[in-house]
Amino acid sequence: MEIKEIMYLVLWAGLSVYCIYSARKISPVLYILGGFFVFMFAWYLINDLTAFDMFSGMYNIIFRGICLAFLAVLVIIYIRIKKKPKE
């Protein structure tokens, strides 16, 4: 593994731990974001440790679809939070 790949793994793992840890204090939405970072960590780990190229062909389409689904969920939650009347 190259240093860049190790840095990505540390980045995704660190962000997921931080989001899940901070979710109770800040917002439960961070659980979803933390789940996304766990997914990113797992995807990059599989890419680095196995012979599969997870960023080409059908795997890349699956990866982009999952990322799009997470983004759509987060945007919908953001819009609902913004539309709530302020107390």
Secondary structure, 3 states (H helix, E strand, C coil): CCHHHHHHHHHHHHHHHHHHHHCCCCCCHHHHHHHHHHHHHHHHHHHHHCCCCCCCHHHHHHHHHHHHHHHHHHHHHHHHHHHCCCC
